[in-house]
Amino acid sequence: MLEIRRLSLHHPAPLHDISFACAAGEVTVILGPNGAGKSTLLHAIGGYYPAAAGEILLAGEALAGIDAARLASCRALIEQHPARPAGMRVADLLHIGVAQADHAMLAQALDLCGCQTLLVRDCASLSGGELQRVHLARALHQLLASKAAQRYLLLDEPTAALDIGAANQQLATLRQLAQRWQLGMVAVLHDVNLALRHADKVLLLKDGRQIAHGDTAQVMTQNRLEQVYDTRLTELGDGHGQRAFIAC
């Protein structure tokens, strides 16, 4: 279990008293307007920003006490704008952060992310969508090659460079991966409808404060989303349980 208990930060963006948990095999999405502190929270969960108050626990152990090598074996972070190292082949990037390569797991990651044909490419030549897929394959290799009992994938805007169809497929694939390999996933998204469709749990932030956390259907109500985003919304339904929100 990944647990965030009454976490507060002063910088790079203030966060106040954030508490939630993410279990193995579960997808938690962090939602909120620009400047809410979503990316700051994700990086804090990854161990990149120290807490001013509160704590982050991984399998009951304080994240601050886990050394870098062991931390790399149980969590991987994909940035909103991932590195594009010029002069490095995709095949080499895929081994960054991996203590011991697992060729079978790497082959599965490449297949799932559609990166088989990109191995000989220079990273600098990749499109935004291709780069996202490569870094997802890298992160999956990092975690799946690990022997850690609990593993977590942290994603900052994983669909930012994707068109609407590809974004929906990406989130569907991530949820399947979470369940198949019992990976806990925490993702920052801007698209409330992608979260509504694919998240198991949702954390709503506004001005660095937690508005709500819980099961997606219960948290994502029209009134609450209007409060968080300061805009009027219309809720749509297809008669088969699928919901969507549009601004009006």
WOHU-V650197 format. One record per backbone hydrogen bond with DSSP energy under -1.0 kcal/mol. CO is the residue of the C=O (numbers start at 1). NH is the residue of the N-H. E is the energy in kcal/mol with one decimal. If there is no record, write none. Layout:
co=CO nh=NH e=E
co=CO nh=NH e=E
This chain:
co=1 nh=59 e=-2.2
co=2 nh=22 e=-2.6
co=3 nh=57 e=-3.1
co=4 nh=20 e=-1.6
co=5 nh=55 e=-2.0
co=7 nh=18 e=-2.6
co=8 nh=52 e=-2.8
co=8 nh=53 e=-1.6
co=9 nh=15 e=-2.0
co=15 nh=9 e=-1.5
co=18 nh=7 e=-2.9
co=20 nh=4 e=-3.1
co=22 nh=2 e=-2.6
co=23 nh=26 e=-1.7
co=26 nh=185 e=-2.8
co=27 nh=200 e=-2.3
co=27 nh=201 e=-2.0
co=28 nh=187 e=-2.6
co=29 nh=203 e=-2.7
co=30 nh=189 e=-1.9
co=31 nh=205 e=-2.6
co=33 nh=36 e=-1.8
co=36 nh=208 e=-1.4
co=37 nh=41 e=-2.4
co=38 nh=42 e=-2.2
co=39 nh=43 e=-2.5
co=40 nh=44 e=-2.1
co=41 nh=45 e=-2.4
co=42 nh=46 e=-1.5
co=43 nh=48 e=-2.7
co=44 nh=47 e=-1.3
co=53 nh=8 e=-2.4
co=55 nh=5 e=-3.0
co=56 nh=63 e=-3.2
co=57 nh=3 e=-2.9
co=58 nh=61 e=-1.7
co=61 nh=58 e=-3.1
co=62 nh=65 e=-1.6
co=63 nh=66 e=-1.7
co=67 nh=71 e=-2.6
co=68 nh=72 e=-2.2
co=71 nh=74 e=-1.2
co=71 nh=75 e=-1.4
co=74 nh=152 e=-2.4
co=76 nh=154 e=-3.3
co=78 nh=156 e=-2.5
co=85 nh=88 e=-1.5
co=88 nh=123 e=-3.0
co=89 nh=93 e=-2.0
co=90 nh=94 e=-1.9
co=92 nh=95 e=-1.6
co=93 nh=96 e=-1.7
co=95 nh=98 e=-1.6
co=102 nh=106 e=-2.7
co=103 nh=107 e=-2.2
co=104 nh=108 e=-1.7
co=105 nh=109 e=-2.6
co=106 nh=110 e=-2.7
co=107 nh=111 e=-2.1
co=108 nh=112 e=-2.7
co=109 nh=113 e=-2.0
co=110 nh=115 e=-2.4
co=115 nh=118 e=-1.9
co=118 nh=121 e=-1.7
co=119 nh=91 e=-2.1
co=121 nh=90 e=-2.3
co=122 nh=125 e=-2.1
co=123 nh=126 e=-1.4
co=127 nh=131 e=-2.6
co=128 nh=132 e=-2.0
co=129 nh=133 e=-2.0
co=130 nh=134 e=-2.3
co=131 nh=135 e=-2.4
co=132 nh=136 e=-2.0
co=133 nh=137 e=-2.2
co=134 nh=138 e=-2.4
co=135 nh=139 e=-2.5
co=136 nh=140 e=-2.5
co=137 nh=141 e=-2.5
co=138 nh=142 e=-2.5
co=139 nh=143 e=-2.1
co=140 nh=144 e=-3.3
co=141 nh=145 e=-2.0
co=143 nh=146 e=-1.1
co=151 nh=184 e=-2.4
co=152 nh=76 e=-2.0
co=153 nh=186 e=-2.2
co=154 nh=78 e=-2.7
co=155 nh=188 e=-2.9
co=157 nh=160 e=-1.6
co=159 nh=162 e=-1.8
co=163 nh=167 e=-2.9
co=164 nh=168 e=-1.8
co=165 nh=169 e=-2.1
co=166 nh=170 e=-2.6
co=167 nh=171 e=-2.1
co=168 nh=172 e=-2.0
co=169 nh=173 e=-2.6
co=170 nh=174 e=-2.4
co=171 nh=175 e=-2.2
co=172 nh=176 e=-2.0
co=173 nh=177 e=-2.5
co=174 nh=178 e=-2.4
co=175 nh=179 e=-2.0
co=176 nh=180 e=-2.7
co=177 nh=181 e=-2.6
co=178 nh=183 e=-1.2
co=184 nh=153 e=-2.8
co=185 nh=28 e=-3.1
co=186 nh=155 e=-2.5
co=187 nh=30 e=-3.0
co=188 nh=157 e=-1.7
co=191 nh=195 e=-1.7
co=192 nh=196 e=-2.4
co=193 nh=197 e=-1.6
co=194 nh=198 e=-2.3
co=195 nh=199 e=-2.4
co=200 nh=216 e=-1.5
co=201 nh=29 e=-2.4
co=202 nh=214 e=-1.5
co=203 nh=31 e=-2.8
co=204 nh=211 e=-3.0
co=204 nh=212 e=-1.1
co=206 nh=209 e=-1.8
co=208 nh=16 e=-2.8
co=209 nh=206 e=-2.1
co=212 nh=204 e=-2.9
co=214 nh=202 e=-2.4
co=215 nh=219 e=-2.4
co=216 nh=220 e=-2.6
co=219 nh=221 e=-1.9
co=221 nh=225 e=-2.4
co=222 nh=226 e=-2.4
co=223 nh=227 e=-1.8
co=224 nh=228 e=-2.2
co=225 nh=229 e=-2.7
co=226 nh=230 e=-1.2
co=232 nh=248 e=-2.1
co=234 nh=246 e=-2.2
co=236 nh=244 e=-1.8
co=242 nh=238 e=-1.6
co=244 nh=236 e=-3.4
co=246 nh=234 e=-2.7
